[in-house]
Amino acid sequence: MDIRQLRYFIAIVEEGTISLAANRLHISQPPLSQQLKAMEEELGSVLVYRRGKRLEITESGKALYKYALQVTQLMEEAKAEVIEVGNGDKGTLSLGINTLSSVELPLWLHEFKARYPQVSYKIQQNESYQLCELVRNRSLELAIVRLPLELDDFSILHLQTEPFYMLTSEASIEQEITLSHIAQYPLILPSTEGLGVYYTIQMAFSEQKLQPNIAAECSDISLLLRLVASGFGVAIVPETLVKQHLPTSVHAFQIKDTPAAASTALIWLRDHHVSRTALNFIDLLTSAL
């Protein structure tokens, strides 16, 4: 078998008929049928069978399809790496950002644009866990995420670590802000359970044997701020959000009694091709730290 046959087989499986696969590949049906027969003869196994007007994949076909996808993906990566050996003056920066991305990000992007004016940008916002999945399936090449996360298959550039603040609608609070103080209030937590900032905050309470009064979990930061402003509850957020423009009715106080901190990292897949454009962005952030 060769790469051309594997591409033919992928099209047959995904289209479900020889005619649709032939249309997709811009070839006539007889040569495609012949190539399918040649693959089955070489492998000594039936790869697809007819059910009504459609072709169904066999267990042997499923095994071949899995590896065919991997091989064709590796071929595309090999071609891309050869083509992009240049200096990365052109290309697309494919970057995922967390809901609570670093306040420095616009400055980094502005500097990158000044260095590489012909680069285009694909920027997508999502939760850190989802960003990892998007990088794994190659929908994104880089992502800025909140830690902690399972990152065994990623290369990591740690960007910053920052303290947590309590947000409240109260303009002044006389006592020092501690986790035990916050535990007395309805608490709004950013992000989703078990991930990133949420996990770090939960662990901070657990280490002090405190039970937070969680009133809401909210991944929409603008809604979280409106809830705090309305007096619905208080929130715990990283310093990045405090440095951004807060509503005048929301006030921030640093939490004094916990070493817990919010960490941010840039990630990309280890042992996979990384475009010259992405490498240039990694270099810029490395030099900026």
C-alpha positions in Angstrom: 0.0 0.0 0.0 1.0 3.6 -0.5 -0.2 6.9 0.8 -2.4 7.4 -2.2 -4.3 4.2 -1.5 -4.7 5.1 2.2 -6.2 8.5 1.2 -8.6 6.6 -1.2 -9.6 4.2 1.7 -10.2 7.1 4.1 -12.5 8.7 1.5 -14.5 5.5 0.9 -15.0 5.0 4.7 -16.0 8.6 5.3 -18.3 9.0 2.3 -19.9 5.6 2.5 -20.2 4.9 -1.2 -17.7 4.5 -4.1 -19.4 7.2 -6.1 -19.3 9.8 -3.4 -15.7 8.9 -2.6 -14.8 9.2 -6.3 -16.4 12.6 -6.5 -14.5 13.8 -3.4 -11.2 12.5 -4.9 -12.0 13.8 -8.4 -11.4 10.4 -10.0 -13.7 7.9 -11.8 -15.3 5.0 -9.9 -13.7 2.0 -11.6 -10.1 2.9 -10.6 -11.2 3.5 -7.0 -13.0 0.2 -6.9 -9.8 -1.5 -8.3 -7.6 0.2 -5.6 -10.0 -1.0 -2.9 -9.8 -4.6 -4.2 -6.0 -4.4 -4.5 -5.8 -3.3 -0.8 -8.0 -6.2 0.3 -6.0 -8.7 -1.7 -2.7 -7.4 -0.3 -4.0 -7.5 3.3 -5.9 -10.7 2.8 -8.9 -9.2 4.5 -12.3 -7.7 3.6 -12.3 -4.0 4.5 -15.8 -3.0 3.7 -19.1 -4.7 2.8 -22.2 -3.5 1.1 -25.4 -2.9 3.1 -28.1 -1.6 0.9 -26.7 1.4 -1.0 -23.9 2.1 1.4 -20.6 0.5 2.3 -20.0 -0.5 5.9 -16.6 -0.9 7.4 -15.4 -4.2 8.9 -13.3 -4.6 12.0 -10.3 -5.1 9.8 -11.3 -1.9 8.0 -11.6 0.0 11.3 -8.0 -1.0 12.2 -6.7 0.2 8.8 -8.7 3.4 8.9 -7.2 4.3 12.3 -3.7 3.9 11.0 -4.5 5.5 7.7 -5.5 8.7 9.5 -2.3 8.7 11.5 -0.1 8.1 8.5 -1.7 10.7 6.4 -1.6 13.2 9.3 2.1 12.5 9.7 2.7 13.0 6.0 0.9 16.3 6.1 3.1 17.3 9.1 6.2 16.3 7.3 5.3 18.3 4.2 4.4 21.3 6.4 7.7 21.1 8.2 9.7 21.0 5.0 7.7 23.9 3.5 8.0 26.0 6.7 11.7 25.6 7.2 11.9 29.3 6.3 11.9 32.1 8.8 8.1 32.2 9.4 7.5 35.6 8.0 4.1 34.3 6.7 1.7 31.9 8.2 -1.0 31.7 10.8 -0.6 32.0 14.6 -3.1 29.5 15.9 -3.6 30.4 19.6 -6.0 29.3 22.3 -6.6 31.6 25.3 -8.2 30.9 28.6 -11.1 32.9 29.9 -8.7 34.5 32.4 -5.8 35.1 30.1 -2.7 37.1 31.0 -3.1 40.9 31.0 0.2 40.9 29.1 -1.2 39.0 26.1 -2.3 42.1 24.0 1.3 43.5 24.5 2.8 40.2 23.3 0.6 40.0 20.3 1.3 43.7 19.4 5.0 43.0 19.5 4.6 39.9 17.5 2.6 41.8 14.8 5.4 44.4 14.7 8.0 41.7 14.0 5.9 39.6 11.6 3.4 42.0 9.9 2.3 39.3 7.3 1.3 36.7 9.9 -2.5 36.2 10.3 -4.1 35.1 13.6 -6.6 32.5 14.7 -7.4 33.2 18.3 -10.0 31.1 20.2 -11.2 31.4 23.8 -12.2 28.4 25.9 -11.7 26.7 29.2 -8.2 25.4 29.8 -9.2 21.7 29.6 -11.0 22.3 26.2 -7.9 24.2 24.9 -5.7 21.1 25.7 -8.1 19.0 23.7 -8.1 21.4 20.8 -4.3 21.4 20.8 -4.2 17.6 21.0 -6.5 17.2 17.9 -4.4 19.9 16.1 -7.3 22.4 15.8 -5.0 24.8 17.6 -1.2 24.8 17.7 -0.6 26.8 20.9 -2.7 27.6 24.0 -2.3 29.7 27.1 -3.9 27.8 29.9 -4.4 28.0 33.7 -2.7 25.4 35.8 -2.9 22.7 37.2 -3.7 20.4 34.3 -2.6 17.0 33.0 0.1 18.0 30.5 2.3 14.9 30.1 2.1 15.1 26.3 2.8 18.8 26.1 5.8 21.1 26.1 5.3 23.9 28.6 6.5 27.4 29.0 5.6 28.9 32.4 4.5 32.5 31.9 3.5 33.8 35.4 2.3 33.1 38.8 0.0 35.5 40.5 -1.9 35.9 43.9 -5.6 35.5 44.4 -8.0 38.4 45.2 -11.5 38.5 46.7 -14.0 40.5 44.7 -16.9 42.0 46.6 -19.5 44.8 46.3 -18.4 46.1 49.7 -16.2 49.2 49.2 -14.2 48.8 52.4 -13.5 45.9 54.7 -11.8 46.6 58.0 -10.4 43.1 58.7 -7.6 41.3 56.8 -9.0 39.1 54.0 -8.4 35.5 54.7 -10.0 32.2 53.5 -11.8 31.8 56.8 -13.3 35.3 56.3 -14.4 34.4 52.7 -15.9 31.1 53.9 -18.6 33.2 55.7 -19.9 34.6 52.3 -21.7 33.0 49.4 -18.8 32.3 47.0 -18.8 32.5 43.2 -16.1 30.4 41.6 -14.7 31.0 38.1 -14.3 28.1 35.6 -15.5 24.5 36.0 -15.0 21.8 38.6 -11.7 20.1 38.9 -9.8 22.4 36.5 -7.3 25.2 36.8 -8.3 28.1 39.0 -11.3 26.2 40.4 -9.1 23.3 41.6 -6.5 25.6 43.1 -9.1 27.5 45.1 -10.7 24.3 46.3 -7.4 22.9 47.4 -6.6 26.1 49.3 -9.7 25.8 51.4 -9.1 22.1 51.9 -5.6 22.6 53.2 -7.0 24.9 55.9 -9.8 22.5 56.6 -12.4 25.1 55.6 -15.6 24.5 53.7 -16.5 27.2 51.2 -20.1 28.3 50.8 -20.2 27.9 47.0 -23.2 29.7 45.7 -22.4 29.5 42.0 -19.8 28.3 39.4 -19.5 30.7 36.5 -17.2 30.4 33.5 -18.5 33.7 32.0 -16.3 36.4 33.6 -18.5 39.3 32.7 -21.5 37.6 34.3 -19.4 36.8 37.4 -18.5 40.5 37.8 -22.2 41.5 37.4 -23.1 38.9 40.1 -20.5 40.3 42.5 -21.7 43.9 41.8 -25.3 42.9 42.6 -24.3 41.5 46.0 -25.1 37.9 44.9 -21.8 36.8 46.5 -18.1 37.3 46.6 -15.6 35.8 44.1 -12.0 34.6 44.1 -10.0 35.5 41.0 -6.4 35.8 39.9 -4.7 39.2 39.9 -4.9 39.3 36.1 -8.6 40.1 36.4 -8.0 42.7 39.0 -5.6 44.5 36.7 -8.2 44.7 34.0 -11.0 47.2 34.2 -13.4 46.3 37.0 -16.8 47.8 37.4 -16.8 50.7 39.9 -19.2 48.7 42.1 -16.7 45.8 42.4 -13.8 46.1 44.8 -10.8 43.8 45.1 -8.9 42.8 48.2 -5.8 40.5 48.2 -6.1 37.3 50.2 -3.4 37.3 52.8 -3.3 33.8 54.4 -2.7 31.4 51.6 0.3 30.5 49.5 -2.1 29.4 46.7 -1.4 31.2 43.4 -2.7 31.1 39.9 -0.2 29.9 37.3 -0.3 30.4 33.6 1.5 28.5 30.9 1.9 28.3 27.1 1.6 24.8 25.8 2.1 22.9 22.6 2.2 19.2 21.6 5.5 17.5 22.3 7.0 15.3 19.6 4.9 16.9 16.9 5.7 19.4 14.2 5.5 23.0 15.3 5.3 25.7 12.7 7.9 28.3 12.3 5.3 30.9 13.1 4.5 29.2 16.4 8.1 28.8 17.3 8.7 32.5 16.7 5.8 33.3 19.1 7.3 30.9 21.7 10.7 32.6 21.3 9.1 36.0 21.8 7.4 35.0 25.0 10.6 33.3 26.3 12.5 36.5 25.8 9.8 38.6 27.4 9.8 36.7 30.6 
